Amino acid sequence: MNLERAAAAVAGARILILVENLPVPFDRRVWQEATTLRRHGCEVTVICPKGRGYDAEEEEIEGVRIFRHDLPLEAEGALGYLREYLAALWSQARLAARVRRRHGFDVIQACNPPDLLFLTALPYRLTGRARFIFDHHDLSPELFEVKFGRRGLLHAVLRAAERATFALADASIATNETFRDIAVARGRMDRDRVRIVRSYPNLARFRRVEPQAGLKRPDGFLVGYVGIIGAQDGVDLLVRAMADLVGPRGRDDVDCVIIGDGPALAGCQALAAELGVAERVRFAGYLGGEALLAHLSAVDVGVIPDPSNAFNDKLSMNKVFEYMALGLPFVQFNLRQAASEAGEAALVASGSRPEDLAAAIETLLDDPERRGRMSAYGAARAAREFTWESQEPALLEAYALALEAGGRRRRSA
């Protein structure tokens, strides 16, 4: 299906997008999806949490209506994990009913995590009042196992919720081929009802700018990280790598900026103080827009410290595409999906320890020619392949599939 045909099929559709873990428009992927659909003639409403400076309960931005609810604190334990999502589910269901009364909707798109959002769409889908699309961002069962180190009853509940979400879906959106294969194998979706929509940045907006003044010493280097600071994200490994650079390796010319926030932030700050690198590691908090670009434009080497595990190995990480879009060379551990997407733009650490990450960082700091080659490769590949415009046809096709009448959506058992 070409772009013109898909756009014609979705024009005029009333769409409700559900997202629980980040506010909109701060969530770049969801915002790009919402504005793309709006630009192609759809009426778009988003329900999301408050936060990151977006605290209005109702507002309209670029023609997209946004309804926000309070954001539950991220859970510390397994039962808290479930309570967090149930509280969010109640808020999402309440606001969905309000949107239905005021504006109506033809399609509901649920962006996980959690996979419980299918419950909000369930009464509308079963009564034929709306179609349902599952936008598969994260692997909730794998994430639970990594965060809590076990499976058990709640892990089984998450697997059941994932299956139920796919079962309800008229179409599914995957972030990469691995997620598409999971939709087919675990979700028993027909392969031709799954579309891959990668989380590429809009290169017209995501670009190098004047570096943030005072962030980098004139005679030194700056390494940087951008993303969530959670238990599974490995930011503590970056702090330990900085301690290895400053201590055993004796580098007095390296500083680090960590951009982001999350439940592990306080622990990482305490770790930096404990290891004696608090003055060398700056925690900038969440940044967006020009401030984010100015900070990243000052960085010499980007870092993806996420450790290899059953969750991280399958993810297409925004950091990969964003670093490459800026021509920023970076280091990472041996993550299968990220390494494949990064190609020669990344240096993969030789092992899984913080010391291995430090060694990879030092290798790039001491080799400006290599950094230049990696930068040129990343920027050129991003300009050639990693454009949001290239993903718009697949997004519209998913909606066209959901809106088409008749036929079952799942392959035979």
C-alpha positions as CSV (number, residue, x, y, z in Angstrom):
1,M,0.0,0.0,0.0
2,N,1.6,3.3,-1.0
3,L,1.5,6.5,1.0
4,E,-1.2,8.2,-1.0
5,R,-3.6,5.2,-0.7
6,A,-2.9,4.8,3.0
7,A,-3.4,8.5,3.7
8,A,-6.7,8.4,1.9
9,A,-7.8,5.5,3.9
10,V,-7.2,7.1,7.2
11,A,-8.2,10.7,6.4
12,G,-11.0,11.9,8.7
13,A,-10.5,9.1,11.3
14,R,-10.9,10.0,15.0
15,I,-8.0,8.6,16.9
16,L,-7.3,8.2,20.6
17,I,-3.7,7.4,21.6
18,L,-3.0,6.0,25.1
19,V,0.5,6.3,26.6
20,E,1.3,5.8,30.3
21,N,5.0,6.1,30.9
22,L,5.9,9.5,29.5
23,P,4.0,12.8,28.9
24,V,3.3,14.1,25.5
25,P,4.8,15.9,23.6
26,F,7.9,14.9,25.6
27,D,7.5,11.3,24.3
28,R,9.1,11.9,20.9
29,R,7.9,8.8,19.2
30,V,4.3,9.2,20.3
31,W,4.4,12.9,19.4
32,Q,5.7,12.2,15.9
33,E,3.0,9.6,15.4
34,A,0.3,12.0,16.6
35,T,1.4,14.9,14.5
36,T,1.8,12.7,11.4
37,L,-1.7,11.4,11.8
38,R,-3.0,14.9,12.3
39,R,-1.2,16.2,9.2
40,H,-2.9,13.5,7.1
41,G,-6.3,14.6,8.1
42,C,-7.0,12.6,11.3
43,E,-8.6,14.0,14.5
44,V,-6.1,13.0,17.2
45,T,-6.5,13.0,21.0
46,V,-3.8,11.7,23.4
47,I,-4.2,10.6,27.0
48,C,-0.9,10.6,28.9
49,P,0.5,11.4,32.4
50,K,1.6,14.8,33.6
51,G,5.3,15.7,34.1
52,R,8.5,17.1,32.5
53,G,6.9,20.5,32.5
54,Y,3.7,19.4,30.8
55,D,1.2,19.6,33.7
56,A,-2.0,21.1,32.1
57,E,-4.8,18.7,32.4
58,E,-6.2,19.6,29.0
59,E,-4.6,21.5,26.1
60,E,-4.2,21.5,22.3
61,I,-0.8,21.6,20.7
62,E,-0.4,21.7,16.9
63,G,-3.9,20.5,16.5
64,V,-3.6,17.5,18.8
65,R,-5.8,17.4,21.9
66,I,-4.0,16.2,25.0
67,F,-5.7,15.0,28.2
68,R,-3.3,14.4,31.2
69,H,-3.5,12.6,34.5
70,D,-1.3,12.5,37.5
71,L,1.7,10.2,37.1
72,P,2.0,7.4,39.7
73,L,5.5,7.0,41.3
74,E,7.5,4.3,39.7
75,A,7.3,1.1,41.7
76,E,10.1,-0.2,43.9
77,G,8.8,-3.8,44.2
78,A,6.7,-6.3,42.3
79,L,3.4,-5.5,44.0
80,G,4.1,-1.8,43.7
81,Y,4.8,-2.3,40.1
82,L,1.2,-3.7,39.7
83,R,-0.3,-0.9,41.8
84,E,1.4,1.7,39.7
85,Y,-0.1,0.3,36.5
86,L,-3.6,-0.2,38.0
87,A,-3.7,3.4,39.1
88,A,-2.7,4.6,35.7
89,L,-5.2,2.3,34.1
90,W,-8.0,3.8,36.1
91,S,-7.0,7.3,35.1
92,Q,-6.7,6.3,31.4
93,A,-10.2,4.6,31.4
94,R,-11.8,7.6,33.1
95,L,-10.3,10.0,30.5
96,A,-11.1,7.8,27.6
97,A,-14.8,7.9,28.6
98,R,-14.6,11.7,28.7
99,V,-13.0,11.8,25.3
100,R,-15.7,9.5,24.0
101,R,-18.5,11.8,25.2
102,R,-16.9,15.0,23.9
103,H,-15.2,14.0,20.7
104,G,-15.7,10.3,19.9
105,F,-13.0,8.0,18.4
106,D,-12.8,5.4,15.7
107,V,-9.4,3.9,16.6
108,I,-7.6,3.4,19.9
109,Q,-3.9,3.1,19.8
110,A,-2.3,1.7,23.0
111,C,1.4,2.4,23.5
112,N,3.0,0.0,26.1
113,P,4.2,-0.3,28.8
114,P,2.0,-1.4,30.4
115,D,0.2,-4.1,28.4
116,L,-2.8,-3.6,30.6
117,L,-3.9,-0.6,28.5
118,F,-5.9,-3.1,26.3
119,L,-8.5,-3.1,29.2
120,T,-9.3,0.6,28.4
121,A,-9.9,-0.3,24.8
122,L,-11.7,-3.6,25.5
123,P,-15.4,-2.4,25.8
124,Y,-15.1,-0.2,22.8
125,R,-13.5,-2.9,20.7
126,L,-15.8,-5.7,21.7
127,T,-18.9,-3.6,21.0
128,G,-17.6,-2.5,17.6
129,R,-17.4,1.2,18.6
130,A,-13.6,1.4,17.9
131,R,-10.8,-0.5,16.2
132,F,-7.6,-1.2,18.2
133,I,-3.9,-0.8,17.4
134,F,-1.1,-2.1,19.7
135,D,2.0,0.1,19.4
136,H,4.6,-2.3,20.9
137,H,7.3,-0.1,22.5
138,D,8.7,-2.4,25.3
139,L,8.8,-6.1,26.3
140,S,7.0,-5.9,29.6
141,P,7.6,-9.6,30.6
142,E,11.3,-9.3,30.0
143,L,11.5,-5.9,31.7
144,F,9.8,-7.3,34.8
145,E,12.3,-10.2,34.9
146,V,15.3,-7.8,34.5
147,K,14.0,-5.4,37.2
148,F,13.0,-7.9,39.8
149,G,15.3,-10.9,39.0
150,R,12.5,-13.5,38.9
151,R,9.4,-14.5,37.1
152,G,6.6,-15.9,39.2
153,L,2.9,-14.9,39.3
154,L,3.2,-11.3,38.2
155,H,5.4,-12.3,35.3
156,A,2.7,-14.7,34.2
157,V,0.1,-12.0,34.5
158,L,2.2,-9.8,32.2
159,R,2.6,-12.6,29.6
160,A,-1.2,-13.1,29.7
161,A,-1.8,-9.3,29.3
162,E,0.6,-9.3,26.3
163,R,-1.3,-12.1,24.7
164,A,-4.6,-10.5,25.4
165,T,-3.4,-7.2,23.9
166,F,-2.3,-8.9,20.7
167,A,-5.5,-10.9,20.5
168,L,-7.6,-7.7,20.7
169,A,-5.5,-5.8,18.1
170,D,-6.7,-5.2,14.6
171,A,-3.1,-4.3,13.7
172,S,0.2,-4.0,15.6
173,I,3.1,-1.6,15.2
174,A,6.6,-3.0,16.0
175,T,9.8,-0.9,16.6
176,N,12.0,-3.5,14.8
177,E,12.1,-6.9,13.2
178,T,12.6,-8.6,16.6
179,F,9.4,-7.0,17.9
180,R,7.6,-8.0,14.7
181,D,8.6,-11.7,15.2
182,I,7.4,-11.6,18.8
183,A,4.0,-10.2,17.6
184,V,3.8,-13.2,15.3
185,A,5.2,-15.9,17.6
186,R,4.0,-14.9,21.0
187,G,1.1,-12.7,19.9
188,R,-0.1,-15.0,17.1
189,M,-0.7,-12.0,14.9
190,D,-0.8,-12.4,11.1
191,R,2.5,-11.2,9.8
192,D,0.8,-9.0,7.2
193,R,-1.1,-7.1,10.0
194,V,2.2,-6.0,11.7
195,R,4.0,-2.9,10.5
196,I,7.5,-1.8,11.6
197,V,7.7,1.8,12.5
198,R,11.1,2.7,13.8
199,S,11.7,5.5,16.3
200,Y,13.8,7.7,14.1
201,P,14.1,11.4,15.0
202,N,12.9,14.3,12.8
203,L,16.2,15.4,11.4
204,A,14.8,18.9,10.6
205,R,14.6,19.4,14.3
206,F,17.1,17.1,15.8
207,R,20.4,18.7,14.7
208,R,23.6,20.1,16.1
209,V,23.4,23.6,17.6
210,E,25.8,25.9,19.4
211,P,27.2,23.8,22.3
212,Q,26.1,24.7,25.8
213,A,28.5,27.3,27.3
214,G,30.4,26.2,30.4
215,L,29.6,22.5,30.0
216,K,32.9,21.4,28.7
217,R,36.4,22.5,29.9
218,P,38.4,24.2,27.1
219,D,41.3,21.7,27.5
220,G,39.2,18.6,28.3
221,F,36.8,16.0,27.0
222,L,33.1,15.5,27.7
223,V,31.3,12.2,27.6
224,G,27.5,12.1,27.8
225,Y,24.4,10.0,28.2
226,V,20.8,10.8,27.5
227,G,17.8,8.7,28.5
228,I,15.9,7.2,31.4
229,I,17.8,6.5,34.6
230,G,16.2,3.2,35.8
231,A,17.6,0.1,37.3
232,Q,17.9,-1.6,33.9
233,D,19.5,1.3,32.1
234,G,23.1,0.9,33.4
235,V,23.7,4.5,34.4
236,D,25.5,3.3,37.5
237,L,27.9,1.4,35.2
238,L,28.7,4.7,33.5
239,V,29.4,6.4,36.9
240,R,31.7,3.5,37.8
241,A,33.4,3.8,34.4
242,M,34.0,7.5,35.2
243,A,35.5,6.5,38.5
244,D,37.8,4.1,36.7
245,L,38.9,6.8,34.2
246,V,39.6,9.4,36.9
247,G,41.2,6.9,39.4
248,P,43.2,3.9,38.0
249,R,43.5,5.5,34.6
250,G,44.5,8.9,36.0
251,R,42.5,10.9,33.5
252,D,42.0,14.5,34.8
253,D,40.7,15.7,31.4
254,V,37.4,13.9,31.3
255,D,34.0,15.1,32.5
256,C,30.6,13.5,32.1
257,V,27.0,14.9,31.6
258,I,24.1,12.6,32.3
259,I,20.8,13.9,30.8
260,G,17.6,12.3,32.1
261,D,15.7,11.3,35.2
262,G,14.2,8.2,36.7
263,P,13.9,6.1,39.9
264,A,17.6,5.3,40.0
265,L,18.8,8.9,39.8
266,A,19.3,9.4,43.5
267,G,21.2,6.1,43.8
268,C,23.5,7.1,40.9
269,Q,24.1,10.5,42.5
270,A,25.0,8.9,45.8
271,L,27.3,6.4,44.0
272,A,29.1,9.3,42.3
273,A,29.7,10.9,45.7
274,E,30.8,7.6,47.2
275,L,33.3,7.0,44.4
276,G,34.7,10.6,44.5
277,V,33.5,11.7,41.1
278,A,30.6,13.9,42.0
279,E,32.4,17.0,40.7
280,R,33.2,15.2,37.4
281,V,29.7,13.8,36.7
282,R,27.0,16.4,36.2
283,F,23.3,15.3,36.4
284,A,21.4,17.7,34.1
285,G,17.9,16.2,34.6
286,Y,15.4,15.9,31.8
287,L,16.0,18.3,29.0
288,G,14.2,18.9,25.7
289,G,14.3,21.1,22.6
290,E,17.3,23.4,22.2
291,A,18.6,22.8,25.7
292,L,18.9,19.1,25.0
293,L,20.6,19.7,21.6
294,A,23.0,22.3,23.1
295,H,24.1,19.8,25.8
296,L,24.6,16.9,23.3
297,S,26.4,19.2,20.9
298,A,29.1,19.8,23.5
299,V,29.7,16.0,24.0
300,D,32.8,14.3,22.4
301,V,31.7,10.7,23.1
302,G,28.2,9.4,23.7
303,V,27.6,6.4,26.0
304,I,25.0,3.6,26.0
305,P,25.7,1.9,29.3
306,D,22.7,-0.4,29.2
307,P,23.9,-3.9,30.1
308,S,23.3,-6.9,27.9
309,N,20.2,-8.9,29.0
310,A,17.0,-10.4,27.6
311,F,15.4,-7.0,27.6
312,N,18.1,-4.6,26.3
313,D,19.4,-7.0,23.6
314,K,16.1,-6.7,21.7
315,L,15.5,-3.0,21.9
316,S,15.9,-0.3,19.3
317,M,17.2,2.5,21.5
318,N,16.4,6.1,20.7
319,K,19.9,6.9,21.9
320,V,21.4,5.1,18.9
321,F,19.4,7.1,16.3
322,E,19.9,10.4,18.2
323,Y,23.6,10.1,18.6
324,M,24.0,9.1,14.9
325,A,21.7,12.0,13.8
326,L,24.1,14.4,15.6
327,G,27.2,12.7,14.2
328,L,28.2,11.7,17.8
329,P,30.5,8.7,18.1
330,F,29.6,6.5,21.0
331,V,30.5,3.4,23.0
332,Q,28.2,0.6,24.2
333,F,28.1,-2.9,25.5
334,N,27.5,-5.8,23.1
335,L,23.7,-5.3,22.7
336,R,22.6,-7.3,19.6
337,Q,19.9,-4.9,18.2
338,A,21.7,-1.7,19.1
339,A,25.0,-2.9,17.7
340,S,23.3,-3.9,14.4
341,E,21.7,-0.5,14.0
342,A,24.8,1.5,15.0
343,G,27.2,-0.3,12.7
344,E,30.5,1.6,12.6
345,A,29.1,4.6,14.5
346,A,29.7,2.7,17.8
347,L,32.6,1.1,19.5
348,V,31.5,-2.0,21.4
349,A,33.2,-2.6,24.7
350,S,35.3,-5.8,25.0
351,G,33.4,-7.0,28.1
352,S,30.5,-6.3,30.4
353,R,32.3,-4.5,33.3
354,P,32.5,-0.8,34.0
355,E,36.2,-1.1,33.4
356,D,35.6,-2.3,29.9
357,L,33.3,0.6,29.2
358,A,36.0,3.0,30.5
359,A,38.6,1.4,28.3
360,A,36.3,1.9,25.2
361,I,35.7,5.5,26.2
362,E,39.5,6.1,26.6
363,T,40.2,4.5,23.2
364,L,38.0,7.0,21.5
365,L,39.2,10.0,23.5
366,D,42.7,9.2,22.5
367,D,41.9,8.7,18.8
368,P,40.4,11.9,17.2
369,E,40.8,10.4,13.7
370,R,38.7,7.4,14.6
371,R,36.1,9.7,16.3
372,G,35.9,11.7,13.1
373,R,35.4,8.6,10.9
374,M,32.6,7.3,13.3
375,S,31.0,10.7,13.3
376,A,30.9,11.0,9.5
377,Y,29.6,7.4,9.2
378,G,26.8,8.0,11.7
379,A,25.7,11.3,10.3
380,A,25.7,10.1,6.7
381,R,23.8,6.9,7.6
382,A,21.2,8.8,9.7
383,A,20.6,11.3,6.8
384,R,20.3,8.4,4.4
385,E,18.2,5.9,6.4
386,F,17.1,7.2,9.8
387,T,14.4,9.7,8.8
388,W,11.0,9.9,10.4
389,E,9.5,10.6,7.0
390,S,10.5,7.1,5.8
391,Q,8.4,5.6,8.6
392,E,5.2,7.5,8.0
393,P,3.9,5.2,5.2
394,A,4.1,2.1,7.6
395,L,2.3,4.1,10.4
396,L,-0.6,5.0,8.0
397,E,-0.7,1.5,6.6
398,A,-1.3,0.1,10.2
399,Y,-4.2,2.5,10.6
400,A,-5.6,1.6,7.2
401,L,-5.4,-2.1,8.2
402,A,-7.2,-1.4,11.4
403,L,-10.0,0.6,9.7
404,E,-10.7,-1.9,7.0
405,A,-13.9,-3.9,7.4
406,G,-14.3,-7.7,7.9
407,G,-11.9,-10.6,8.4
408,R,-10.2,-12.0,11.4
409,R,-6.9,-10.4,12.4
410,R,-4.9,-13.4,13.7
411,R,-3.4,-16.4,12.2
412,S,-4.7,-19.8,13.0
413,A,-3.5,-21.5,16.1
